[in-house]
Amino acid sequence: MVLIAFGNPSEATLRLLSQAVAPTSRAHAGTGVGAAWAARACETAIDVLAEVDSLEEVRERAKTDWSLDS
C-alpha cells in the first residue's frame, strides 16, 4: 500500500505530507519535506518486500530515523 500511495504522489499529497511532518517549518510553502518522507517510505517498503532487513531492523530504523515511538 505504501508503494501505491507514495510511489507517484501528487503535489497536493506532498504538500499535505509536508504540513503533517513539519507543521511549524516552511513546509506550508512547498513539497520538499513531503517528497523526502514519501521517498523514504518507498525505500523502506521496498526493503521490506525484498526482505533486505528483518522486521525488527525496520522497526528500529523507524524509531531512530523517523522518530517514531512504536
N, C-alpha and C positions, 0 to 999 in steps of 0.2 A: 504494500500500500504506500509506503514512503516513496518508492521509486515512481509510482503512478502519480502521486500528489505533487512531488517536488522535482521530478525528472525534467520537466519543462514548465516551470511555474510562470504564470502571467505576471505582469508588472504590478497589478493590484495585489496579488498574493504576496509578492516580495515586499511590497510596501507594508502590508498587514503584518508579515513576519518581522520586519524591521521595527515596527511600532511595538510589537509584543516582546521582542527580545531586548530591545534597548529603548524603553519608552521615554527616558529623560535625555537622550542624546539627540543628535541631528538626524536620527533615523526617520523622523517625520518628513524630512525633506527629500529622502532618497530611498533607494532599494538595496544599497550595498550590504548592510548588515543582514538583511533577509536573504540575499543571494548567497552570502557566505554560509549562513546557517543551513540553507537548503542544500548547498553543495556538500557540506559536512554530513548532513543527514543521509544523502545519497551514498556517499563514500562508506559510511557505516553500514547501511543496508546491503550494499554490495559485498562488504567483508563478511557480514552475517550469512548471506546467501552462499558465498563461496567457501564458508567455514574456515576463513583465514584465521579468525580469532574465536576463542571459545566464548560462550555466553557470558561467563564470569569476566573475561577480559573486556568484552564490550561494555558490561555494566560498570566496571572500574573506570574505563575511559570516559563513559558518560558522567560519572561522578566527578572526575578530575578535570577533564577538558571542557565539559559542557556545564559544569557547576550544578549538577542535579543531585538531589538528596537521596532519591530512591531508585 
